[in-house]
Amino acid sequence: MSDLLEARQVDTATRILDAAEVLFVEHGFEATSMRMITQRAEVNLAAVNYHFGSKDALFQGVFTRRLTPLTRLAVQNLDKLEAEAGPNAPSVDAIMHAFVDAALDIAHDPKRGGVIFVRLLSRTFVESHPALRESLPRHYEELVARYAQATAKALPHIDSNELQWRLSFAFSAIFNAFAGNNILRLFVSDPVVNARDPRLIATYLVPFVVAGLIAPATAKGA
């Protein structure tokens, strides 16, 4: 009986996480109410409080259960890329593809969250909720450091301060794009941009990001 009870509890927690994940993507964290989550998961509020304690804790639970596979895969892609390059620095294009390819692999694997999680991850960075500000550095420390080091090695002529600016712009563009935000809809009634197809996004996104990273260095004092 205890094994059956434990299995039911795991199933309930998973249903809550799955429901919250979809709702956070569709409506954002602030606009998603606990009532919306309980209705979608078909559980009562007591079950949510039992498993997670609070909405903030639930948000962190949704985020962290999917984050590990993405960070692990992105670092593995970079490990492989650097091993193949040997003493040479991989190209910036290859470095950006290593990261974006990891996101695409997750986006096409429902068991690891699929496209829903990629959009949640991107939306999290765009909205930057306080619930994750303390936990993000712990989860992303190795990933950010590795990609920053690889890019610096590929662009030794770019000042470290300017490179940080470029990386900030580059990853902002990546996360915003995968979040499905189509800014053109504010200005064009029927834009041709398909902001819901991850592979199509990557096709146009990577060359754009790479062009910004490898652009001529800004003159000192400008």
WOCOR-V471593 format. One record per residue. N is the residue number from 1. PSI is psi in radians with two decimals (* if undefined). Layout:
BEGIN
<<N | PSI> <N | PSI>>
END
This chain:
BEGIN
<<1 | -0.66> <2 | -0.66> <3 | -0.68> <4 | -0.74> <5 | -0.75> <6 | -0.71> <7 | -0.70> <8 | -0.68> <9 | -0.72> <10 | -0.75> <11 | -0.73> <12 | -0.79> <13 | -0.70> <14 | -0.74> <15 | -0.69> <16 | -0.79> <17 | -0.77> <18 | -0.76> <19 | -0.81> <20 | -0.68> <21 | -0.85> <22 | -0.75> <23 | -0.68> <24 | -0.65> <25 | -0.77> <26 | -0.66> <27 | -0.21> <28 | 2.86> <29 | -0.88> <30 | -0.65> <31 | -0.19> <32 | 2.06> <33 | 2.79> <34 | -0.56> <35 | -0.71> <36 | -0.72> <37 | -0.81> <38 | -0.64> <39 | -0.76> <40 | -0.67> <41 | -0.20> <42 | 0.86> <43 | 2.96> <44 | 2.95> <45 | -0.56> <46 | -0.62> <47 | -0.70> <48 | -0.80> <49 | -0.63> <50 | -0.79> <51 | -0.52> <52 | -0.44> <53 | -0.68> <54 | 2.91> <55 | -0.70> <56 | -0.76> <57 | -0.64> <58 | -0.74> <59 | -0.77> <60 | -0.65> <61 | -0.74> <62 | -0.76> <63 | -0.86> <64 | -0.50> <65 | -0.39> <66 | -0.35> <67 | -0.71> <68 | -0.82> <69 | -0.66> <70 | -0.85> <71 | -0.70> <72 | -0.79> <73 | -0.70> <74 | -0.71> <75 | -0.70> <76 | -0.72> <77 | -0.71> <78 | -0.67> <79 | -0.84> <80 | -0.75> <81 | -0.79> <82 | -0.60> <83 | -0.69> <84 | -0.55> <85 | -0.38> <86 | -2.27> <87 | -0.22> <88 | 2.73> <89 | 2.31> <90 | 2.72> <91 | 2.73> <92 | -0.66> <93 | -0.79> <94 | -0.66> <95 | -0.80> <96 | -0.64> <97 | -0.61> <98 | -0.72> <99 | -0.85> <100 | -0.65> <101 | -0.62> <102 | -0.76> <103 | -0.68> <104 | -0.69> <105 | -0.73> <106 | -0.71> <107 | -0.45> <108 | 0.33> <109 | 1.65> <110 | -0.52> <111 | -0.43> <112 | 0.28> <113 | -0.51> <114 | -2.81> <115 | -0.46> <116 | -0.77> <117 | -0.66> <118 | -0.71> <119 | -0.63> <120 | -0.79> <121 | -0.80> <122 | -0.74> <123 | -0.60> <124 | -0.74> <125 | -0.61> <126 | -0.73> <127 | -0.42> <128 | 1.22> <129 | 2.47> <130 | -0.47> <131 | -0.41> <132 | -0.10> <133 | -0.59> <134 | -0.56> <135 | -0.44> <136 | -0.86> <137 | -0.67> <138 | -0.70> <139 | -0.57> <140 | -0.03> <141 | -0.90> <142 | -0.77> <143 | -0.89> <144 | -0.76> <145 | -0.76> <146 | -0.78> <147 | -0.60> <148 | -0.74> <149 | -0.73> <150 | -0.73> <151 | -0.67> <152 | -0.66> <153 | -0.60> <154 | -0.37> <155 | 1.09> <156 | -0.32> <157 | -0.11> <158 | 2.23> <159 | 2.47> <160 | -0.65> <161 | -0.78> <162 | -0.62> <163 | -0.64> <164 | -0.70> <165 | -0.80> <166 | -0.72> <167 | -0.66> <168 | -0.79> <169 | -0.71> <170 | -0.88> <171 | -0.49> <172 | -0.76> <173 | -0.74> <174 | -0.89> <175 | -0.68> <176 | -0.69> <177 | -0.80> <178 | -0.31> <179 | -0.23> <180 | 0.32> <181 | 2.04> <182 | 1.60> <183 | -0.43> <184 | -0.38> <185 | -0.34> <186 | -0.39> <187 | -0.40> <188 | 2.28> <189 | -0.58> <190 | 1.23> <191 | 2.60> <192 | -0.23> <193 | 2.22> <194 | 1.71> <195 | 0.20> <196 | -0.02> <197 | 1.80> <198 | -0.72> <199 | -0.64> <200 | -0.68> <201 | -0.85> <202 | -0.64> <203 | -0.73> <204 | -0.45> <205 | -0.83> <206 | -0.85> <207 | -0.63> <208 | -0.82> <209 | -0.77> <210 | -0.72> <211 | -0.67> <212 | -0.67> <213 | -0.64> <214 | 0.12> <215 | 2.71> <216 | 2.54> <217 | 2.51> <218 | 2.40> <219 | 2.40> <220 | 2.36> <221 | -0.04> <222 | *>>
END
